[in-house]
Amino acid sequence: MALLVDVFGFLTVVLHGLTLAAQIRRTAGRMAAFAALALALCEAGGVALQGAVLASTLGIDPAALQSAVFVQAAGIKIGAALLLALLLAIGRTPGVVLLAVGAVELAAAVAVTHAAARMDGREILIGLTLLHQFGAALWIGGMPAFLMALARVHDGVSTHLIGARFSAMSMAGVACLLLSGAGLTLFYVLGPDLDPQGLYGTAYGVMVAAKMALFAALLLLGFGNFLLLRRLRARPNTPVRRLRRFAEVELGIGLTVLFAAASLTSVPPAVDLAHDRVTWAEIAARNTPEWPRLTSPAVDSLYVPATQAKLDAEAAARAGKPSVAYVPGGGVLSQRNAADIAWAEYNHHAAGLFVAAIGLLALLAQAGVRPARHWPLLFLGLGGFILLRADPNVWPLGPLGVWESLRDPEVLQHRFFGLLTVLFALFEWRVRTGWGHRGAALVFPLACALGSAALLTHAHALGNVKEQLLIELTHTPLALFGLAAGWARWLELRLDWPERRRAGWVWPLCLLVCGLLLLGYRES
């Protein structure tokens, strides 16, 4: 149960992200029925996880949790989702009935948000949250149905009719998101004093800023499709391949926004964090360029090995059994010393060398330098480096076993990123050398986008709130440029010439920027 408590925060973000993703994918017919069923399952898993943690940490009888608001709201959401799945599976259900059930589900979802927990301005915040989720459902939730409809027509007139109808609906969704997003940012981030420090000096504000950047990318893609539809109305023979490809990227980025929104539920609003805010001067000082670390400290100088050696010596002196310096999954964060900070900086700088070299070689490959096409092999080195060096307390460098260490959420995430890196390295190298199946080329952009989305929810186990935020401030740009790289590569593969050529220059530049950001990473 200690393990469950330790990974609770990370699993909650993931489950809530899946819940939101399922929540907006009710489109039509069978796909909508499966989406509603997925929503019910994710919600059931989330409430079971929260109930188990509360029961174990507070000693509450699980039966007593039935009166808790989050349990009751989850029950309503599960019931509404199952009813939707049933009605959609039966078919021929009037639209007004489906909308009514969906409204019940949406109301129950808002009942467990920050808005419902506020003491001041609750009614306004609940209304804004309802509008925000409704806007996301209109825009991102309608995207799968839009793509399905486009796949079934092959003439310009029909494509324009479908696009115009979805464009009107998505613009309504954008209006809802802009209005509600501005209001929620004012209440939760800036506060009555309109203090910009809430945006850059708190974890909540940084995630809101990341959502704003992703929202801007969605607007650009949507605007590009809007211009294409205008040309299509005048010239029905206009090529429309870009319409579908931009919509695919919109859907991918939109789902990422949902996971970013899910992560907001795990941190307090910026207006509630009066202390431990990061100042602009601290950000500037931390990000002042310095020469990268090219050597790392000895493993035995790190906090856990050094402390364990001290405990072993004390136990030997009294002929007793030594205590354990750190137990992964025990609910107690491992402390860090100067050597741990130096180790982390060296790891990031070494990874930056890999990524910068990959970006440069990929640019050379785009320019026609044939030997540079083997650049994906460098990702094998990066993945192996992450697996071996990211966590020095774990085998083969430290005393902890591989399976034992997976009880630590941060170690688990590092293992995930390392394996993900190795995966798309192998696939992309086969693509570049002409050995892989045509569909294998999509593994690289999807893996890049998935890893970057996961980086937005990546948690560092640090007891110092300000230090944790300063680290997240460096990881958030990495995630955004990683997303740009993945989806630019997707467009290169899916667009027609010459648009694919332009996209082909974007993603190597994004990788190069990621490498430079890693080389500038600091924790001191």
C-alpha positions in Angstrom: 0.0 0.0 0.0 3.0 2.3 0.5 3.8 1.8 -3.1 0.3 2.9 -4.1 0.6 6.0 -2.0 3.9 6.9 -3.5 2.8 6.6 -7.2 -0.6 8.1 -6.5 0.1 11.5 -7.9 1.5 10.3 -11.1 -1.2 7.7 -11.7 -3.9 10.2 -10.9 -2.6 12.5 -13.6 -2.5 9.7 -16.1 -5.9 8.3 -15.3 -7.5 11.8 -15.3 -5.9 12.5 -18.7 -7.3 9.2 -20.0 -10.7 10.2 -18.5 -10.7 13.5 -20.2 -9.6 12.0 -23.5 -12.4 9.4 -23.4 -14.8 12.1 -22.2 -14.5 14.2 -25.4 -14.3 11.3 -27.9 -18.1 10.7 -28.1 -18.6 11.3 -31.8 -21.1 9.0 -33.5 -22.1 5.4 -33.6 -19.8 2.7 -32.4 -16.8 4.9 -31.8 -18.8 7.0 -29.4 -20.1 4.0 -27.6 -16.6 2.6 -27.1 -15.5 6.1 -25.9 -18.3 6.3 -23.4 -17.4 2.8 -22.1 -13.7 3.8 -21.9 -14.8 6.9 -19.8 -16.7 4.6 -17.4 -13.7 2.3 -17.0 -11.2 5.1 -16.5 -13.4 6.9 -14.0 -13.9 3.6 -12.1 -10.2 3.1 -12.0 -9.5 6.6 -10.8 -12.1 6.6 -8.0 -10.8 3.1 -6.9 -7.3 4.5 -6.7 -8.2 7.6 -4.7 -10.4 5.5 -2.3 -7.6 3.0 -1.7 -5.1 5.8 -0.9 -7.5 7.5 1.5 -8.4 4.3 3.2 -4.7 3.4 3.7 -3.4 6.8 4.7 -6.2 8.0 6.9 -7.6 4.7 8.1 -11.0 5.4 6.7 -13.4 2.6 6.3 -13.9 2.1 2.5 -17.7 1.9 3.1 -17.6 5.4 4.7 -16.2 6.9 1.5 -19.5 6.4 -0.3 -20.7 9.7 1.1 -17.6 11.6 -0.3 -18.3 14.1 -3.0 -15.7 12.6 -5.4 -17.2 9.1 -5.0 -20.7 10.3 -5.7 -19.7 12.4 -8.6 -17.7 9.5 -10.0 -20.8 7.3 -9.6 -22.9 9.7 -11.6 -20.2 10.0 -14.3 -19.9 6.2 -14.6 -23.7 5.8 -14.7 -24.1 8.5 -17.4 -21.2 7.1 -19.5 -22.7 3.6 -19.3 -26.1 4.9 -20.3 -24.6 6.8 -23.2 -22.8 3.6 -24.4 -26.0 1.7 -24.2 -28.0 4.3 -26.0 -25.4 4.6 -28.7 -25.1 0.9 -29.1 -28.9 0.6 -29.5 -29.0 3.4 -32.0 -31.8 5.7 -33.2 -31.7 7.6 -29.9 -32.9 11.2 -30.2 -30.1 13.7 -30.1 -31.7 15.7 -27.4 -31.6 12.6 -25.1 -27.9 12.0 -25.8 -27.2 15.7 -25.1 -29.1 15.5 -21.8 -27.1 12.5 -20.6 -23.9 14.2 -21.7 -24.8 17.3 -19.8 -25.3 15.2 -16.6 -21.9 13.7 -17.1 -20.3 17.1 -17.7 -21.9 18.5 -14.6 -20.6 15.6 -12.5 -17.1 16.1 -13.9 -17.1 19.8 -12.9 -18.3 18.9 -9.4 -14.8 17.6 -8.5 -12.7 20.4 -10.1 -11.0 23.3 -8.4 -14.0 25.4 -9.2 -16.4 23.4 -7.0 -13.9 23.6 -4.1 -13.5 27.3 -4.1 -15.1 29.4 -1.3 -15.2 32.7 -3.3 -16.7 33.1 -6.7 -17.7 29.4 -6.9 -20.7 30.0 -9.2 -18.7 32.0 -11.7 -15.8 29.5 -11.7 -18.2 26.5 -12.1 -19.8 28.3 -15.1 -16.4 29.0 -16.6 -15.2 25.4 -16.1 -18.4 24.1 -17.7 -17.9 26.4 -20.7 -14.2 25.3 -20.9 -14.9 21.6 -21.0 -17.8 22.1 -23.4 -15.6 24.1 -25.8 -12.9 21.4 -25.7 -15.6 18.8 -26.5 -16.9 20.8 -29.4 -13.5 21.3 -31.0 -11.2 18.4 -30.1 -14.1 16.0 -29.3 -15.5 16.6 -32.8 -12.1 16.0 -34.5 -12.4 12.1 -34.8 -15.8 12.4 -36.5 -14.4 15.1 -38.8 -11.5 12.8 -39.8 -13.9 9.9 -40.3 -16.1 12.0 -42.5 -13.3 13.3 -44.7 -12.0 9.7 -45.2 -15.4 8.9 -46.8 -15.5 11.6 -49.5 -13.2 12.2 -52.5 -14.6 15.3 -54.2 -14.0 19.0 -53.4 -17.7 19.9 -53.0 -18.4 17.3 -50.4 -15.1 18.0 -48.6 -16.0 21.7 -48.5 -19.5 21.0 -47.0 -18.0 18.8 -44.3 -15.2 21.2 -43.6 -17.5 24.2 -43.4 -19.8 22.5 -41.0 -17.0 21.4 -38.7 -15.3 24.8 -39.0 -18.5 26.5 -37.7 -18.6 24.1 -34.7 -14.9 24.4 -34.0 -15.0 28.2 -34.0 -17.8 28.0 -31.4 -15.6 25.7 -29.4 -12.6 28.1 -29.7 -14.8 31.0 -28.6 -15.8 29.0 -25.5 -12.2 28.1 -24.8 -11.0 31.7 -25.2 -13.6 33.2 -23.0 -13.5 30.6 -20.3 -9.7 30.3 -20.4 -9.3 34.0 -19.9 -11.6 34.0 -16.9 -10.0 31.0 -15.3 -6.5 32.4 -15.8 -7.6 35.6 -14.2 -9.1 33.8 -11.2 -6.6 31.0 -10.7 -3.3 32.4 -11.9 -3.1 36.2 -12.0 -5.5 36.9 -9.1 -7.2 40.3 -8.3 -3.8 42.1 -8.4 -3.1 40.7 -11.9 0.3 39.5 -10.7 2.2 37.9 -13.6 4.4 36.0 -11.1 1.6 33.5 -10.8 2.1 32.6 -14.4 5.9 32.0 -14.4 6.5 31.5 -10.6 4.2 28.6 -9.8 3.8 25.1 -11.2 0.2 25.8 -11.9 1.0 28.9 -13.9 3.8 27.2 -15.9 1.4 24.4 -17.0 -1.2 27.0 -17.9 1.4 28.8 -20.0 2.2 25.4 -21.7 -1.5 25.0 -22.5 -1.5 28.5 -24.0 1.4 27.6 -26.3 -0.4 24.4 -27.4 -3.6 26.3 -27.9 -1.8 28.8 -30.1 -0.4 25.9 -32.2 -4.0 24.5 -32.6 -5.2 27.9 -33.7 -2.5 28.1 -36.4 -3.4 24.7 -37.7 -7.1 25.5 -37.6 -6.5 28.8 -39.4 -4.5 27.0 -42.1 -7.4 24.7 -42.7 -9.9 27.6 -42.7 -7.9 29.3 -45.5 -7.8 26.0 -47.4 -11.6 25.7 -47.2 -12.0 29.2 -48.5 -9.9 28.3 -51.6 -11.8 25.0 -51.9 -15.1 26.9 -52.1 -13.9 28.9 -55.1 -11.9 26.1 -56.7 -13.4 22.6 -55.9 -10.4 20.9 -57.5 -8.0 22.3 -54.9 -5.9 19.6 -53.3 -7.3 18.8 -49.9 -4.7 16.4 -48.5 -3.5 19.1 -46.1 -6.9 19.4 -44.6 -6.9 15.9 -43.2 -3.2 16.0 -42.2 -3.6 19.2 -40.2 -6.7 17.8 -38.5 -4.7 14.7 -37.5 -2.1 16.9 -35.8 -4.8 19.0 -34.2 -6.2 15.9 -32.6 -2.8 14.8 -31.4 -2.0 18.1 -29.8 -5.5 18.4 -28.5 -5.2 15.1 -26.6 -1.9 16.4 -25.2 -3.7 19.5 -23.9 -6.0 17.2 -22.1 -3.1 15.5 -20.2 -1.7 19.0 -19.4 -5.2 19.9 -18.1 -5.2 16.7 -16.0 -1.8 17.6 -14.4 -3.4 20.9 -13.2 -5.6 18.9 -10.9 -2.5 17.6 -9.0 -1.2 21.1 -8.0 -2.9 24.0 -6.2 -3.9 27.1 -8.2 -1.3 29.8 -8.4 -3.4 32.3 -6.3 -3.3 29.8 -3.4 0.5 29.7 -3.4 1.5 32.9 -1.7 4.9 31.6 -0.7 7.6 29.5 -2.4 7.1 31.3 -5.7 10.0 31.6 -8.0 11.1 35.1 -8.9 12.1 36.3 -12.3 15.6 37.0 -10.9 15.9 33.4 -9.8 14.9 32.1 -13.2 17.4 34.4 -14.9 20.2 33.4 -12.5 19.4 29.7 -13.0 19.4 30.0 -16.8 22.5 32.1 -17.2 24.6 30.1 -19.7 27.6 28.2 -18.3 30.0 25.7 -19.7 28.4 22.2 -19.6 29.7 19.6 -17.1 31.7 17.0 -19.0 32.6 14.8 -15.9 30.4 13.4 -13.2 31.2 12.8 -9.5 31.9 9.3 -8.1 28.9 7.2 -7.3 29.9 6.7 -3.7 29.9 10.5 -3.1 26.1 10.7 -3.8 23.8 11.1 -0.8 22.3 7.6 -0.7 25.5 5.6 -1.2 27.4 7.9 1.2 24.7 7.7 3.8 24.4 4.0 3.4 28.2 3.6 3.9 27.9 5.6 7.1 25.0 3.6 8.4 26.9 0.4 7.6 29.9 1.6 9.5 27.8 2.6 12.5 26.1 -0.8 12.5 29.4 -2.7 12.3 30.7 -0.7 15.2 27.8 -1.9 17.4 27.6 -5.3 15.8 24.0 -4.7 14.7 22.0 -4.7 11.5 22.4 -1.5 9.4 19.4 0.7 8.6 18.5 1.4 5.0 19.3 4.9 3.7 16.5 4.9 1.1 13.6 2.6 0.4 11.9 3.2 -3.0 8.2 3.5 -2.7 8.3 4.1 1.0 6.7 7.5 0.8 9.9 9.3 1.9 11.8 11.4 -0.6 15.5 10.7 -1.0 17.7 13.7 0.0 20.3 15.2 -2.3 23.7 16.7 -1.8 26.0 18.7 -4.1 27.3 15.5 -5.8 23.7 14.5 -6.7 23.1 17.9 -8.3 26.4 17.6 -10.2 25.4 14.1 -11.3 22.0 15.3 -12.6 23.6 18.2 -14.5 26.2 16.0 -16.1 23.5 13.6 -17.2 21.4 16.3 -18.8 24.5 17.8 -20.5 25.6 14.5 -21.9 22.1 13.8 -23.2 22.2 17.3 -24.8 25.3 16.3 -26.7 23.5 13.3 -28.1 20.4 15.3 -29.0 22.3 18.2 -30.6 24.3 15.8 -32.6 21.2 14.0 -33.8 19.6 17.3 -34.8 22.7 18.3 -36.8 23.0 15.0 -38.5 19.3 15.0 -39.4 19.7 18.5 -40.9 22.7 17.1 -43.0 20.5 14.2 -44.1 17.8 16.6 -45.2 20.5 18.4 -47.2 21.3 15.2 -49.0 24.5 14.0 -47.1 23.9 10.3 -47.4 26.1 9.0 -44.5 24.2 11.2 -42.1 21.0 9.1 -42.6 22.3 6.8 -39.9 21.6 9.5 -37.2 18.9 7.4 -35.5 21.6 5.1 -34.2 22.7 7.9 -31.8 19.3 7.5 -30.1 20.4 4.0 -29.1 23.3 5.5 -27.2 21.0 8.1 -25.7 18.5 5.4 -24.6 21.2 3.3 -23.1 22.7 6.3 -21.3 19.3 7.1 -19.8 18.7 3.5 -18.6 22.2 3.2 -17.1 22.9 6.7 -15.8 19.6 8.4 -14.9 19.3 6.7 -11.5 22.7 6.1 -9.9 21.1 4.3 -6.9 19.9 1.5 -9.2 21.7 -1.4 -10.7 24.3 -1.5 -12.2 25.6 1.6 -10.5 23.8 1.4 -7.2 22.7 -1.2 -4.7 19.0 -1.2 -5.6 17.7 -3.9 -7.9 15.9 -3.1 -11.1 12.4 -4.4 -10.1 12.8 -2.9 -6.6 13.6 0.5 -8.0 10.4 0.6 -10.1 8.5 1.4 -6.9 9.9 4.9 -7.3 7.7 6.9 -9.8 10.7 9.0 -11.0 12.7 5.8 -11.7 9.7 4.3 -13.4 9.4 7.3 -15.7 13.1 7.3 -16.5 12.9 3.6 -17.5 9.9 4.4 -19.7 11.7 7.3 -21.5 14.8 5.2 -22.0 12.9 2.3 -23.5 10.9 4.6 -25.6 14.1 6.2 -27.0 15.5 2.8 -27.9 12.2 1.8 -29.6 12.0 4.7 -32.0 15.7 4.6 -32.6 15.4 1.1 -34.0 12.4 1.8 -36.1 13.6 5.1 -37.5 17.0 3.6 -38.5 15.3 0.8 -40.4 13.2 3.5 -42.1 16.2 5.6 -43.0 18.1 2.6 -44.4 15.1 1.3 -46.4 14.5 -1.9 -44.4 11.4 -1.1 -42.5 7.8 -1.4 -43.5 6.2 1.9 -44.7 4.1 2.2 -41.6 7.3 1.9 -39.4 8.1 5.5 -40.4 5.2 6.7 -38.2 6.8 5.2 -35.1 9.3 8.0 -34.7 6.8 10.9 -34.8 4.3 9.1 -32.5 7.0 8.1 -30.1 8.4 11.6 -30.0 5.0 13.1 -29.5 4.1 10.6 -26.8 7.4 11.1 -24.9 7.0 14.8 -25.0 3.4 14.6 -23.8 4.6 12.4 -20.9 7.3 14.9 -20.1 4.6 17.5 -19.4 3.4 15.3 -16.5 6.9 14.2 -15.5 7.3 14.6 -11.7 10.6 15.2 -9.9 10.7 13.8 -6.3 12.1 16.9 -4.6 11.1 18.2 -1.2 12.0 21.8 -2.2 9.0 23.3 -4.1 11.0 26.1 -5.7 13.8 23.8 -6.8 11.2 21.4 -8.3 9.6 24.3 -10.2 12.9 25.6 -11.5 13.6 22.2 -13.0 10.1 22.0 -14.5 10.7 25.4 -16.1 13.5 23.8 -18.1 11.6 20.6 -19.0 8.4 22.3 -20.2 10.2 24.0 -23.2 11.8 20.6 -24.0 8.4 19.0 -24.1 6.9 21.7 -26.4 9.8 21.5 -28.8 9.7 17.7 -28.7 6.0 17.9 -29.6 6.8 20.2 -32.5 9.4 17.9 -33.7 7.2 14.8 -33.6 4.2 16.4 -35.4 6.4 18.2 -37.9 7.9 14.7 -38.8 4.3 13.4 -39.0 3.4 16.1 -41.5 6.6 15.5 -43.5 5.4 11.9 -44.0 1.8 12.7 -44.7 1.8 15.9 -46.7 2.3 16.4 -50.4 5.3 18.2 -52.0 6.4 21.0 -51.4 4.7 21.2 -48.0 6.4 18.0 -46.8 9.8 19.5 -47.7 9.2 22.5 -45.4 8.0 20.3 -42.6 11.2 18.2 -43.1 13.3 21.1 -42.1 11.3 22.0 -39.0 11.7 18.8 -36.9 15.6 18.6 -37.1 15.8 22.2 -36.0 13.5 21.4 -33.0 15.7 18.5 -32.0 18.7 20.8 -32.2 17.0 23.3 -29.9 16.2 20.5 -27.5 19.9 19.6 -27.4 20.9 23.1 -26.7 18.3 23.4 -23.9 19.7 20.3 -22.3 23.3 21.6 -22.6 22.1 24.7 -20.7 20.4 22.7 -17.9 21.4 23.6 -14.4 20.2 22.8 -10.8 22.6 25.1 -9.0 
